[in-house]
Amino acid sequence: MVLINVVGVALIALIVWWFWLYKPKQIKAGGDETITIVVDNGVYQPAQIQLPAGKAITLRFLRKDQSPCAEVVQFPALELAKSLAVDKSTVVEIPALETGEYDFHCQMQMYRGKLVVG
């Protein structure tokens, strides 16, 4: 009985860490280069990309994870979605953006990332 409670508390702690406390790797981009984002093991790597305002950028998604959830990347604020093929690069052209934060995620929002423009 105690073991079940300990496992339950550990799972709750893991869920809290994953959804609210986890700080993904962040990179800074100048806006002229192509950024490769690897989709694997339930995460986008890097998951946060800092960009200058007013510059377009090219994102290249390389999907290694065969999970159906990783099949599509969506940029809701940009009304943009792309299907990602397994073990192939998919290019997503991001137009010049105004200062702000722009989320991207899979259709179930399990894989999550953010463009930080400023």
N, C-alpha and C positions, 0 to 999 in steps of 0.2 A: 504494500500500500504506500509506503514512504517513497519507494523507488518510482512509482507512477507519478506522485506529486512532484518529485525532483525533476523528472523528465518533462512534465508539463510546464513547470516554471522555466526550465531551460529553453523549451520551444517558444514560449512567450517572449523571453528575453531575446532570442534570435530574431523573431519576427519584428520586435520593436527596433532592434539594431538595424535590420535590413531595410525597413521602410522609412524610418525617421532619423536614425543616427549615423548611418553609413555615409561617408563623404567620398565620392568617387574621385578618381584621378582627374585633374584639370590641366589643360594645356592652353597656351596663349598662341593665337595665330595672327599673322599680319594681314591676312585677307587675300593674298595673291597665290598662296600655295594650296595644294590639295592635302586634306587631312584624311588619313585612313582610320576608320573606326572598325574594330574587330567585334563581331557579335558572337560571344561564346560564353558558356557556363552561366547563362542568365543575366549577363551584363553587357553593356556597350563599353568598350575600352578604347579611347578615353570617353567618359560619359559627360564631361563638361568642357566646353570649348569657349574660350574667351576671344571675342572678335572686336575689331574696331567698327564703329558705326559707319554706314555708308559704303561699305565694301562688300562685293559679292565674294562667295567662297564656294569651293567644290569639296564635297564630302564623298569619300569612297568607302562604302560599307562592305566589309568582307565577312560574310556569314559562315561561321564554322559550326554553329549549333544547329542540329537538325530538328529541334523542337518546333512544332507548328506555330507557337507563339512568336518565334523569331522571324517568321515569314514576311512580315510587312513592317516597315518603319513609317510612322506618321508624324507630320508636323502640323498639328491642328490649327495654330494661329496663321500658318501660311497656306492652309488648305491644300497640303501636299502629302502624298503617300506614294511609296514605292515598294514593289515586291522585291524580296531579296532571295536570290538563288543560293543554294548551298555550295560552298567552296568556290564561289565566283564573286568578283567585285561588281558592285552596282554603284554607279555614279549618281549623286544627287546634287544638282546645282541650286545653291541657295542665293537668292537675290540680295542686293544691298538692303540692309535692315536698319531701322531706327534703334536708338538706345532702348534697351529692355532685356527681358529674359524670354526665350522661346523654347518651350519644351518639345522634345521628340520622344516617341515611345512606340512599343509594339501595340497591336490592336487590343490586348488585354491590360496594358500598362504595367506589365511585369518587368520588362526591359525599359529603363528610363534614362533619358539624357537631357542636357540643357545647353542651349546656345546663350551665352552671356555677352550681350552687345553693349559696348560703351566706349 
